Every structure is written in C-alpha cells, then in structure tokens.
Amino acid sequence: MARRRVMEPIDGNVLPMRNAVLFRRKGRFWPDIFRPGRYMCILMFWGLMTLFVMMVLAKFALLNTLHDLKLDQSEFISARSVEISIRTNKLITEGDNIIISEFKKIPLPPKLTLPDIWTKPNADLYYKCVQRSSKDIRDPTNGYILVHSNGGLNQMKTGISDMVAIAKVMNATLVLPSLDHNSFWTDPSDFKDIFDWKHFVEYLEEDISVVDHLPPAYSSIKPHQRAPVSYSKASYYSNQMSSLLKKHKVINFTHTDSRLANNGLPNPIQRLRCRAMYEALKFTDEILELAYKLITRLRDDDKPFIALHLRYEKDMLAFTGCSHNLSKAEDEELRQLRRSVRHWKEKHINGEERRRQGVCPMTPREVAVFLEAIGFPSDTKIYIVAGNIYGQDGVKALQDKYPNIYTHSNLATEDELSPFNNRQNKLAAVDYTVALESDVFVFTYDGNMAKAVQGHRKYEGFRKTIIPDKKNFVKLIDRMDKGLISWEEFSMKVKILHANRTGGAVLRKPGKVVKSEESFYANPYPGCICEK
C-alpha cells in the first residue's frame, strides 16, 4: 500500500508539495459555482441586491416624510428613533426650543411605544419644600400696605401672593386686599366672598401681619398711591419702597399683576410666595363644597376625566385678534370689541399670522382633533373650564366627537348655582378646583388660569398636564386638511410631538426677555419643589 510522504518544514516554510495540494483544493471551489446549482446562486445574489436597494429607498422615503414636519431646528426627531427621556421627564422647554437629555430610544411605528394617556409623570424624586426657617419669623412693622388686585381671579390670586412676599420684604402689615370689580366680568365679589380670610390670616401669621382694615390711628392718613414697577427684584422693595413706607406709613399699591420677578429672588421669598398661593389662599367652604360635588359626579363610574381649559371666549378672541373658522359677522364683532377697550393696545391684528405663530386659542374643532390624535377615546369625560364658548357653532365640533361634555352649568342644579349667579370669579374658583383635581388637565391658551393651574398641579406632585405645541400642531392639521398627510401619519406625529409635554419636572430658567420667560407660578421648580 502506498503511503503519502509527510514533508518537513524547511526554514519555517511549508514544502512545495503541500502548497500544491492547497492550491488544488482552492481551485476546485470556483468551478463549483458554474456547476448545475449555479443558477440558484445567481438568483440569490441578485435577490439580495434588490432587497438592499429597496431598503435604501425606503429609508430615504421615511426621512423625507419626517422632514415634512418642519419642526424647529432643536425639535427635530430622528427618523430612526424618537429619543425621549421617559424615566426622568428631563425635557427642557424654553419658548420654541427643546433640549432632550438622558435618552431612552423609542422606535417609530408600527411599534410606537408611548406613555399611557392617563399616566402622570414620575414625581417620586421630588417633594414640596416651602417650610419657613426660624430666620423667616416676621419683624416689627414699618407701616401698612393697601392692595388693589386687578384682573380676573387667577391674575388677582398670583398678584396677592406676590404682595404677601413684598410685605415680608418691606416689613409691612398687609391689609386684606380689595378685588377688581371693573374687569371684563364685573364681578362684585370681595376677598371674603372667594377666600377663607380667617385661614389666610392665621396661616401667614408667622410670616407677616394681616389685618382686616387700617387701625384707627392710621385711618386718617392719606395713603401714598403707587403702582410698583413690574418684575422688580427684592432690592427694589427693601430699599425704595421701604423708604416710602417709613415716610408715609400707609401705601396703596394700585396694581398687583407681575410686580415681582420670576427669578433671582432669595429662597425664603420664593417659598413664601408658594405658601401664600397654594396654602394660604384657600377658597371658601361654599366654593369647595360645590367643586367637590362636581368632581364626585364626574367620577361616579370610577372613570378618569379631563379638565379642558377651552379659552375660546369672546374677550380672549377679541384681545388676541384670532377669528379662525368664525364668520365674517363674528370677526367684525370681535374687531369692534377690541377697538372699544382702551387698555388693549393692539387694534389691528393679523389673526391668521397669529395662528401660525401658535399664539391663538385652539378652536373646538382643533381640540377635538388633537385629543383624538393623542389617543383619548370618544367616551372620555371632558369638563370644560371656561365661560361661554364663542361662535354660532359653539362647542358643537368638539361635542360631535366627544359627547360627554360637562360644565358647572349642566353638572350642578339651579339651587346649587344660585349663590354664584353673576359671580364669575366665584365660578372660576369652582372650575379652578375641578381642574386642579382632574386626572388630566389640557389648556388651549397659555393665559393666567392655565399658568396658575399647571403650576399648582406641579406643586401637588406633577399631576399630568398636556401642553399643546400649537405652532407645530397648526402646521400638521393644515397639512392633513389639505390631504398632504394621512390621518395615521398625522396622529403619529402629534403623539411624538407631545410625548414629553405632560407637566413633568423641568427646571424653570430665566429668559432673555423678562416678560416672556416662564412664569414662577406656572412652574415653581426651583423655589418650592426640591429633589430628594
């Protein structure tokens, strides 16, 4: 039997005979392709190439679709993944800019993963921190402050809270504020009609002295009239205003709206603002009793409900110049009202441009489409936190999609409402309480009530508040109405756009322009909310 010779390596190389064997083995591989099965291999090769080309084309198509959204530069969402911080809700919004940190990737449809529509943001890492320290105990008074609160209920409420803090800075005694009876609603209610005044006095007694009226020794003094400078720092009140108080002994502040800065104040002052706003300014038992009756009726079947601040009211539409979807006659009526109100400075307004900028209240139809796109079913209960909805169609467009629409008018009996007749501020207090306790709060215009309620909900543990991105929503709904995008694409983009606009923990930051920065009362973090 012949044996193969085993060749030895020479100088670290394989001998030629072994190289020849390897060469022959490799050579046999290539001809195999051209044997009978070669056609199957060729088909597989071109099939893979075709699949690769289709994947590339699909990718570019998806990128172009997302590009149509035309979000602001910092709001661009990757076509491959939506990077949102679900765990910590650390989405920081400043005006139209969005910064996303600590990403958790959520792939795009068909398997889009988003929070449940009723789930509130995670608040486990935060707590209220408004306790006073021993250093905060009040000092002897330098004089008395009279306060005339101007505006509607929520503007007056935030203004009074500021005045409590200002009285502390000035070492002043605060006389119970008087309320505005000459605003759009002409409500004759006084402080004691809306707020539990005894609770207000007692709760603040370690911070400032609050009295019902001037004592006899000061009643004959003519008060020094003053409108404080808006958005002032504490030093303005501790220096200039304190000097005036020591000189005149009694000062009457004629305006209270936005008279204290949002930022740059000492921590004790910020905490006092929150104690006044969220703890001391408690509504009367009459108001709270009716509010909780309505809440009980809304929850009679143990289902959650939305509180919707649908600010589509005559005064707001006239003020903003927004008349989208209204008739020509209605548009003219709003124009005449705007001209008749002296303190409304803007008289000629391009309503359509305002809408494109995202500063108009959403229409009832836009709200219905928005809620449906977010995912709320048609049997959702909606409590409207607002007055009479303007326009010949009123709330019909919303009610056609969501028939379970409620207000204080159809939830309460006539007898229950009788003490509130012609008392719009008292009714606003009822609505405020229902909105505060709702499962989800949605507002369509960033006005005083929206700011006050969303800030209070943050203070109470970041209760879910959906903040519509109206500027980009208007772009989307207009494109859908023109047939440029499908409902499925529209709904998906609305969900993505609002995935983290739910009222979670976001640090308030000073803005470049004081008047346009985030309100302290819309977000008391930092100041009154701390991390554990």
Beta strands, then each sheet from edge to edge (+ up, - down):
strand 1: 82-84
strand 2: 91-94
strand 3: 97-100
strand 4: 104-106
strand 5: 126-128
strand 6: 144-147
strand 7: 173-175
strand 8: 210-211
strand 9: 224-226
strand 10: 250-253
strand 11: 305-309
strand 12: 381-384
strand 13: 405-406
strand 14: 440-443
strand 15: 465-466
strand 16: 529-531
sheet 1: 1+ 4-
sheet 2: 2+ 3-
sheet 3: 5+ 16-
sheet 4: 8+ 7+ 6+ 10+ 9+
sheet 5: 13+ 12+ 11+ 14+ 15+
end
